[in-house]
Amino acid sequence: MTEGRATRMFRRTVAPGIEMRQFEPGDAETVFAVVDRNREHLRQWLPWVDGSHSPEDIRQFIVRVQAQFDADQGPNTGIWVDDVFAGNVGCHPIDWANRRCSLG
C-alpha cells in the first residue's frame, strides 16, 4: 500500500501451488536473496543484476513496477511455487494504440 491510497493487485493461480502475483515491497528481501545467489547466471541475460546491491534496490524496482501497473501499463509478477519465490515475469509497458506488449 502506498501512502494515502490502496494499490491495485494482480494475482493469478496458474496451477495448484503455483501463483503469479504483483510484487509487493515486502518481497524485496526474498527477491534480492534469490538474485544475489544467482547473480553469475542471471547477469548473462539481465543487465539490471549488477546494479542491484541491496534489498532497497529491489524495493525501488517494486515501487516502479507498481506505478506501471497502476498506470494500466501491465503487471510485473513474481512466480511463487508452494509460497516460495521461483522467478518472475515482467510485462514491458503496454502499447495500447497498437495493442502490443513484450514480456521479459
C-alpha distance (Angstrom), angle and dihedral (degrees) to the residues before:
residue distance angle dihedral
M1 . . .
T2 3.78 . .
E3 3.77 123.6 .
G4 3.78 112.9 -74.0
R5 3.79 98.8 2.2
A6 3.76 143.8 51.8
T7 3.79 117.4 -112.7
R8 3.78 124.2 -133.8
M9 3.78 117.4 -109.8
F10 3.80 131.9 -145.0
R11 3.80 113.2 -153.5
R12 3.82 130.1 159.7
T13 3.79 132.3 172.3
V14 3.81 105.8 -138.4
A15 3.80 98.2 -177.6
P16 3.79 135.0 -24.9
G17 3.81 106.0 -52.7
I18 3.83 94.3 5.9
E19 3.78 120.7 100.8
M20 3.79 135.7 169.9
R21 3.78 114.9 -155.3
Q22 3.77 139.4 165.3
F23 3.79 111.7 -94.1
E24 3.81 116.7 -102.8
P25 3.83 126.0 -157.1
G26 3.81 89.4 -109.2
D27 3.82 89.3 63.9
A28 3.82 92.9 65.7
E29 3.82 97.1 93.6
T30 3.81 93.1 48.2
V31 3.80 94.7 45.6
F32 3.81 92.7 46.0
A33 3.82 91.3 51.2
V34 3.82 91.0 53.9
V35 3.82 92.7 45.5
D36 3.80 91.7 47.3
R37 3.83 92.8 49.8
N38 3.81 91.4 49.4
R39 3.80 99.6 35.8
E40 3.83 96.6 121.2
H41 3.79 92.6 52.3
L42 3.82 97.2 40.5
R43 3.81 98.0 48.6
Q44 3.83 89.5 70.8
W45 3.81 89.8 71.0
L46 3.79 107.5 14.8
P47 3.80 115.5 63.4
W48 3.82 92.6 -171.2
V49 3.84 93.2 65.1
D50 3.80 95.0 84.5
G51 3.82 90.2 51.8
S52 3.80 93.0 55.2
H53 3.79 107.4 89.3
S54 3.81 102.5 152.1
P55 3.79 144.6 13.6
E56 3.82 86.4 -96.8
D57 3.83 89.6 64.7
I58 3.80 88.9 53.8
R59 3.82 90.9 45.6
Q60 3.83 89.5 55.2
F61 3.81 89.1 51.1
I62 3.81 89.5 51.2
V63 3.80 91.1 52.2
R64 3.84 90.0 50.9
V65 3.80 94.5 48.9
Q66 3.81 91.8 45.9
A67 3.82 88.0 54.9
Q68 3.83 88.7 49.5
F69 3.80 90.3 52.6
D70 3.82 92.6 45.1
A71 3.83 87.8 53.0
D72 3.83 89.2 56.4
Q73 3.80 91.7 -111.0
G74 3.81 97.9 125.6
P75 3.79 139.2 -82.6
N76 3.79 131.6 -82.9
T77 3.75 107.3 -153.3
G78 3.74 140.9 -171.1
I79 3.79 117.9 -133.3
W80 3.79 110.0 -133.3
V81 3.81 121.4 -167.9
D82 3.79 112.7 -167.5
D83 3.83 87.0 -17.9
V84 3.84 92.4 -55.3
F85 3.83 118.6 119.5
A86 3.81 108.0 -113.6
G87 3.81 105.0 166.0
N88 3.77 142.8 -56.6
V89 3.77 145.7 -103.5
G90 3.77 117.3 -145.1
C91 3.77 123.0 -158.5
H92 3.79 110.4 -151.8
P93 3.82 111.6 -140.3
I94 3.79 110.7 -65.9
D95 3.80 118.8 -113.8
W96 3.81 96.8 -143.9
A97 3.82 94.5 179.4
N98 3.82 90.3 61.7
R99 3.81 95.7 28.5
R100 3.79 90.3 -124.4
C101 3.78 138.3 133.5
S102 3.79 139.3 160.3
L103 3.77 129.5 -143.2
G104 3.75 130.2 -142.7
